[in-house]
Amino acid sequence: MPVIAAKPNKNPSLYVPKLFLLCTLFSILSLALFLFLIFPTATTTTTLHPSLSPFSSSTINVYVADLPRSLNYALLHTYWSSFSDSRLPTDADHTTPPSSLHRTAKIPPYPENPLIKQYSAEYWITGDLMTPPQHRATSFAKRILDPLLADVVFVPFFATLSAEMQLGANKGAFRKKHDNDDYKRQRQVMDAVKNTHAWNRSGGRDHVFVLTDPVAMWHVKDEIAPAVLLVVDFGGWYRLDSRGGSNCSESDVIPHTQVSVIKDVIVPYTHLLPRLDLSDNKERHQLLYFKGAKHRHRGGIIREKLWDLLVSEPGVIMEEGFPNATGREQSIKGMRTSEFCLHPAGDTPTSCRLFDAIQSLCIPVIVSDNIELPFEGMVDYAEFSVFAAVSDALKPSWLVSHLQSFSKEQKDRFRQNMARVQPIFVYDNGHPGGIGPIPADGAVNHIWKKVHQKLPMIKEAIIRERRKPPGVSVPRRCHCT
């Protein structure tokens, strides 16, 4: 039988895959040639800082400034061996002689004195960085030994402990420079860091100071103004600069602000009350609870007015008290048996009371028109807190009626959301001296993540300052009286 040759298929649709493959190959080769010509070669001197690279890792490189031990851990030895706080009727840390462990441990514990403990962020942040590398797998901050490779330089000064020891020993000398040990330590810190290449390279803009106490480093605030400041709020920092002449118009008045949400980070107070798990939550019989001092300064006038409005309202408990041992037990009971916990401004817009309420699953009622809170953008406070404008809260019976309008389902949802964020506001890692692995979802890591978010702006500020021609100074401001 003769072999019949197959006729070629004339269907053009069968050629489409080959055409597609050819076009794709041509596109890839063109793109490769473009990248080769456009991107810098190995001999190019221009470099991109790792923190600005879109491919940067999810960590922050931290260099720890070299400071003498007397400015951090040795200061704790002084506290435990000889300090007594004149502001407390009974100093829990020194009622009985401290144990030999407190006096001789390489890293003593941080004070239990509530006036100091609420500001202990400096202790836990430093402890994380001092932990050996093999135990830091959960840490967001990576400690490096070369400042040239650092994103930021951490200054390990226990500024709050220094300030509080001065206030407790001799409050009258605090704002003076004579006979003021805190001022001497502040000066020692600044002389040390400003005499480094790292500071001079950036003007201090990439240096990180922990200043949880609003009066910490009070004498050198102008010198550290360019740095990244870790603060609990901005209440103790804003002021109107009134130096100079009086020939300025209203528009020339410029607030002297050393702090800004652009470069600085709001951090939590250390909570003083123990955590209540959602599974242990019991029925709450009171509507609203507050414990603290009625009379405060500055913005605290709102607290006094609220007190007078609320003290006689049914279901509301307003207790005057001091955070000593007795007050602590009263606060635990009050916060765990009340649906809502009042959070009005005191000397500053926030206090550790907010974080005690969160750990107690007591729904915070934040009465403020202008407040900055930790980790915003990471945490949505509206999911577990009630916010009230000052003008509304000061209307008779308004606040009580507003809180009574929340259904049980809404309050339960608030508490469920609060339970999820409780760990975010915890510093303590459960290890002596804070040396050891930290919780991945704890406060220390969240602080460094917020600093990491600031890096592009910090680097931009450094670069802008470097390119200024010699002799160019900052524009003169007109300070009005």
Disulfide bonds with the S-S distance in Angstrom:
Cys248-Cys478 1.93
Cys341-Cys362 2.12
